[in-house]
């Protein structure tokens, strides 16, 4: 596919994705994406996002938990 931001070509790659669901933040590893070879923009197919929602909504294994700060500028 062609990147809508820079016109570069994309390639399939497994990436780490930050994903919000019902007010909770998850970091999910090994998510399939199309990544622009020029600018690094990432695209996720709707079916992948639906799969993430389903996986996170059900009982799932947790690799680790981290603490995240939220600040205002």
Order of alpha helices (4+ residues) and beta strands (2+ residues): beta-beta-beta-alpha
